[in-house]
Amino acid sequence: MFFFKKKRKSFFKWGGGEPLFHLLFIALRLLGIILFFLTKLCKPMERQRRREIVYPEKLNNENSLDYNMDSDRHLSFRLQMFGEELLLNLERDPSFFSKDLTVQYLGRLKPVVDTPTERDNYFTGTINSDPESIVAINFDGTSLIGVLQYRGTEYHIQPLKGGTLNQAGGTEAHVVRKKMSDKGDGPMCGVGAQAPEGAPSEEGKLWEKMGASPRRAKRFASIPRYVETLVVADEEMMRFHGAGLKPYLLTIMAAAAKFFRHPSVRNPVSLVVTRLVVIGEAKDGLRVTSNAAETLRNFCSWQKGLNKASDKDPEHFDTAILFTRQVRSDTPVPSRRHRSWLRNTTLEPS
């Protein structure tokens, strides 16, 4: 409500005797209120646009939906999402994890039995034939779990809980989430967007991990490099993903492996998962807290006890990665010289 304690004189009159500036003032105030509520309404709409329900359309040479797990080494999917059409060109790719991959469930966890065809479920490729794009998918013949990177935007796709098949009897309903970087969201795990002065480049960090310096990069350019990796997930990850945890973790690693093999890296780097450990309530000596620095310090010490000294041992690893849903994103992390990585997963339930 708008009131004036004292009626003011004006040289501008309207037909009803009301001062024109009075009406203009009320109109502007109403316009401001309307814009305020429109702004409030638009924000949820923007968040909603980051999530869409899609029915992936699988294509083969005959443009049909038939799928043969044993013979289909190349797959194509069409996705209609966020106002554009994405064509995924995929090739079966189990190269990112070792044939001798071991899976351990520590604490009070029920092991997930692996199926014989699991290695055939993983595919990597490109989007719309864009060589700069990256896609990694786990496809079991019905549903997809995967990561897409296209034109600077990252997408996550997974089956929609309670979703149904499309009218053609094809793949079930999936949810796609667009991961956009907001300036107000803050850095992940306390690492700012801008590297500190004197910090090494991404290529330099990579060569530091490989045991070589950027100055010696040309010397090693033709030598294949392998980074054997331990992947660890905590109880919260198991509780959130359930039986889908293993394909989720391996799909993330498939995307990372494809990134390291990208031509822009200028070195044939192969990321290989040699061991997967899921820790239960007992944590088996690993203490995971909401503090990123403390958790990473604990993890760096804990993972040393799991490593094998000999490079020839199938369970030997060069680096370790912890996936958790417990770490706050605004806590600092230790020095970048740690050879262990911490990933805080923020996917929402579908």
C-alpha positions in Angstrom: 0.0 0.0 0.0 1.2 3.5 -0.8 0.1 6.6 1.1 1.1 10.2 1.1 0.9 12.1 4.4 0.4 15.4 2.6 -1.2 16.0 -0.7 1.3 17.9 -3.0 0.4 20.4 -5.6 1.2 19.7 -9.2 1.0 21.5 -12.5 0.2 18.2 -14.1 -3.4 16.9 -13.7 -5.1 13.9 -15.0 -8.8 13.6 -15.8 -9.8 12.5 -12.3 -7.9 15.3 -10.6 -5.0 13.1 -9.5 -1.5 14.5 -10.0 0.2 12.9 -13.0 3.5 12.4 -11.1 1.5 10.5 -8.4 0.2 8.0 -10.9 3.6 7.7 -12.5 5.1 7.1 -9.1 2.6 4.3 -8.3 3.1 2.8 -11.7 6.9 2.7 -11.2 6.5 1.2 -7.8 4.1 -1.5 -9.2 6.6 -2.1 -12.0 9.3 -2.6 -9.4 7.3 -5.1 -7.5 6.4 -7.0 -10.7 10.1 -7.1 -11.7 11.0 -8.3 -8.2 8.6 -11.2 -8.3 9.6 -12.0 -11.9 13.2 -12.2 -10.8 12.3 -14.5 -8.0 10.2 -16.7 -10.3 13.0 -16.8 -13.0 15.6 -18.2 -10.6 13.8 -21.5 -10.0 13.1 -21.6 -13.7 16.8 -21.3 -14.4 17.6 -24.1 -12.0 14.9 -26.2 -13.5 16.4 -25.8 -17.0 19.5 -27.5 -15.7 17.5 -30.7 -15.4 15.6 -32.4 -18.2 13.9 -35.7 -18.8 14.9 -37.4 -22.0 14.4 -40.7 -23.9 17.7 -41.6 -25.5 17.1 -42.9 -29.0 19.5 -45.7 -30.0 20.5 -45.9 -33.6 22.4 -48.6 -35.5 23.1 -49.1 -39.2 19.5 -50.0 -39.9 18.2 -47.1 -37.8 16.5 -49.6 -35.4 16.6 -50.1 -31.7 18.0 -53.6 -31.8 21.0 -54.2 -29.6 23.4 -57.1 -29.3 25.8 -56.9 -26.4 28.3 -59.3 -28.0 28.5 -57.7 -31.5 27.7 -54.0 -31.1 31.1 -52.4 -30.7 29.9 -49.1 -32.1 26.8 -47.4 -30.9 25.0 -44.1 -31.7 22.4 -42.3 -29.5 20.3 -39.3 -30.3 19.4 -37.0 -27.4 17.0 -34.1 -27.6 17.7 -31.9 -24.6 18.0 -28.2 -23.7 16.8 -27.1 -27.1 19.4 -28.9 -29.1 20.0 -32.3 -30.7 23.1 -34.3 -29.6 24.3 -37.3 -31.5 26.6 -39.5 -29.5 29.1 -41.6 -31.5 30.4 -44.3 -29.3 32.9 -47.1 -29.4 33.3 -49.9 -26.9 36.3 -49.0 -24.6 37.2 -51.0 -21.6 40.9 -49.9 -21.8 40.7 -47.6 -18.8 40.5 -50.4 -16.2 42.8 -53.4 -15.9 41.8 -56.9 -16.8 43.0 -57.8 -13.4 40.8 -55.1 -11.7 40.1 -56.1 -8.1 37.1 -54.9 -6.2 37.0 -54.8 -2.4 34.2 -54.0 0.0 35.5 -53.2 3.4 33.4 -53.0 6.6 29.7 -54.1 6.7 28.9 -53.9 3.0 27.2 -56.4 0.8 29.4 -57.1 -2.3 28.0 -56.5 -5.7 28.4 -59.5 -8.0 30.0 -58.5 -11.3 28.5 -59.8 -14.5 30.7 -61.5 -17.1 29.8 -58.9 -19.7 30.5 -55.9 -17.6 33.7 -54.9 -19.6 31.5 -54.7 -22.7 29.2 -52.1 -21.2 31.6 -49.1 -21.3 31.8 -46.8 -24.3 33.6 -43.6 -25.1 33.3 -41.2 -28.1 32.4 -37.8 -29.3 29.3 -35.6 -29.6 28.1 -34.3 -33.0 31.5 -35.4 -34.4 33.2 -32.6 -32.5 36.8 -33.7 -31.8 36.9 -31.5 -28.7 34.0 -33.2 -27.1 34.2 -36.1 -24.6 31.5 -38.7 -23.8 31.8 -41.8 -21.6 28.8 -44.0 -21.2 27.9 -47.2 -19.4 25.1 -49.0 -21.4 23.7 -52.3 -20.2 21.2 -52.6 -23.1 18.4 -50.6 -21.4 19.8 -47.6 -19.5 22.7 -45.2 -19.7 25.0 -43.8 -17.0 27.5 -41.3 -18.2 29.3 -38.0 -18.5 29.2 -35.6 -21.5 31.4 -32.6 -22.1 30.3 -30.5 -25.1 31.2 -26.9 -25.9 32.3 -26.0 -22.5 29.3 -27.6 -20.7 29.2 -30.8 -18.7 26.2 -33.0 -18.6 25.4 -36.1 -16.4 22.9 -38.6 -17.6 21.4 -41.5 -15.6 18.1 -43.5 -15.5 15.2 -41.7 -13.9 13.9 -43.7 -10.9 10.5 -45.0 -11.7 10.8 -44.0 -15.3 9.1 -45.9 -18.1 10.1 -47.0 -21.6 9.2 -44.8 -24.5 6.4 -45.6 -26.9 8.7 -47.4 -29.3 9.8 -49.7 -26.6 13.3 -48.2 -26.5 15.4 -46.9 -23.7 13.7 -45.8 -20.5 13.3 -42.3 -19.2 16.6 -40.6 -18.2 17.4 -37.5 -16.3 20.1 -35.2 -17.7 21.7 -32.5 -15.5 23.6 -29.6 -16.9 26.5 -28.6 -14.7 27.1 -24.9 -15.0 29.7 -22.9 -13.2 28.2 -20.1 -11.1 30.4 -17.3 -9.9 28.6 -17.4 -6.6 28.9 -21.1 -6.0 32.5 -20.8 -4.7 35.4 -23.0 -5.5 35.4 -26.8 -5.2 37.3 -28.0 -2.2 38.7 -24.6 -1.5 40.7 -24.5 -4.8 40.1 -21.1 -6.5 39.5 -20.7 -10.2 42.7 -18.8 -10.6 45.9 -20.6 -9.9 48.4 -18.8 -7.5 51.3 -17.0 -9.1 54.0 -19.4 -10.0 51.8 -22.4 -10.0 52.5 -25.0 -12.7 50.3 -25.3 -15.7 48.0 -28.3 -16.1 50.5 -29.8 -18.5 53.2 -29.2 -15.9 51.2 -30.9 -13.2 50.7 -33.8 -15.5 54.4 -34.2 -16.2 55.2 -33.7 -12.5 52.9 -36.7 -11.8 54.5 -38.7 -14.6 57.9 -38.1 -13.0 59.2 -35.8 -15.8 59.4 -32.0 -16.2 57.8 -29.9 -18.9 61.3 -29.2 -20.3 61.8 -32.8 -20.9 58.3 -33.2 -22.5 59.5 -33.5 -26.1 61.9 -36.3 -25.1 59.0 -38.4 -23.7 56.4 -37.4 -26.3 56.5 -40.7 -28.1 56.7 -42.9 -24.9 53.4 -44.3 -23.7 52.8 -43.4 -20.0 50.5 -45.3 -17.7 49.0 -44.0 -14.5 47.8 -47.0 -12.4 44.9 -45.7 -10.2 43.3 -46.7 -7.0 39.6 -45.6 -6.7 38.0 -45.4 -3.3 34.4 -44.6 -2.4 33.0 -44.1 1.1 29.8 -45.3 2.7 27.8 -42.2 1.7 28.6 -42.9 -1.9 27.4 -46.5 -1.5 24.3 -45.4 0.2 23.5 -42.9 -2.5 24.2 -44.9 -5.6 23.5 -48.5 -4.3 24.2 -51.1 -6.9 24.9 -48.4 -9.4 28.0 -47.2 -7.6 30.6 -49.3 -9.5 29.4 -48.4 -13.0 29.1 -44.7 -11.9 32.7 -44.7 -10.6 34.1 -46.5 -13.6 32.2 -44.2 -16.0 33.7 -41.2 -14.4 37.1 -42.7 -14.7 36.4 -43.6 -18.4 35.8 -39.9 -19.0 39.0 -38.9 -17.2 41.0 -41.5 -19.2 39.6 -40.2 -22.5 40.6 -36.6 -21.4 44.2 -37.7 -20.7 44.3 -39.3 -24.1 43.1 -36.1 -25.8 45.5 -34.8 -28.5 45.9 -31.5 -26.7 47.8 -33.3 -23.9 50.5 -34.0 -26.5 51.5 -37.2 -24.8 50.0 -40.7 -24.9 48.9 -41.0 -21.3 46.8 -44.0 -20.3 44.8 -43.8 -17.0 44.1 -47.3 -15.8 42.1 -48.3 -12.8 43.7 -51.3 -11.2 41.8 -51.4 -7.9 38.4 -50.3 -6.6 37.7 -50.2 -2.9 34.4 -49.4 -1.2 34.6 -48.7 2.5 31.7 -49.3 4.8 30.7 -48.0 8.3 33.8 -49.2 9.9 35.9 -47.1 7.5 38.7 -49.7 8.1 41.0 -47.1 9.5 40.0 -44.2 7.1 38.4 -41.2 8.8 36.3 -39.2 6.4 35.0 -35.9 7.8 33.3 -32.7 6.4 36.8 -31.0 6.4 38.5 -31.5 3.1 42.0 -30.8 4.4 41.7 -33.3 7.2 40.1 -35.9 5.1 42.7 -35.7 2.4 45.5 -36.0 5.0 43.9 -39.0 6.4 43.3 -40.5 3.0 46.9 -39.9 1.9 48.2 -41.8 4.9 45.6 -44.6 4.7 46.1 -45.4 1.0 49.8 -46.0 1.5 49.0 -49.1 3.5 47.1 -50.5 0.5 49.8 -50.0 -2.1 52.1 -52.7 -3.3 55.8 -51.9 -3.7 56.3 -53.8 -6.9 55.2 -52.2 -10.2 54.6 -55.7 -11.4 51.9 -56.4 -8.8 48.4 -56.1 -10.4 47.2 -54.1 -7.3 50.0 -51.5 -7.5 48.9 -48.0 -8.1 50.6 -44.6 -8.8 47.8 -42.4 -7.5 44.6 -42.7 -5.5 41.3 -41.0 -5.8 38.6 -40.7 -3.0 35.0 -40.2 -4.0 32.9 -38.9 -1.1 29.7 -37.0 -0.4 30.7 -35.8 3.0 33.3 -33.1 2.4 32.2 -29.5 2.4 33.2 -27.6 -0.7 34.4 -24.5 1.2 37.2 -26.0 3.2 40.8 -25.8 2.1 42.9 -28.7 0.8 46.5 -29.5 1.4 49.3 -28.8 -1.0 48.9 -29.8 -4.7 52.0 -32.0 -4.2 49.9 -34.8 -2.6 49.7 -37.7 -5.0 46.1 -38.4 -3.9 43.0 -36.7 -5.3 39.8 -35.9 -3.6 36.5 -35.6 -5.5 33.4 -34.4 -3.7 30.4 -35.6 -5.7 27.3 -33.4 -5.8 24.9 -35.3 -8.0 21.3 -35.0 -6.9 18.9 -38.0 -6.6 16.8 -38.4 -9.7 
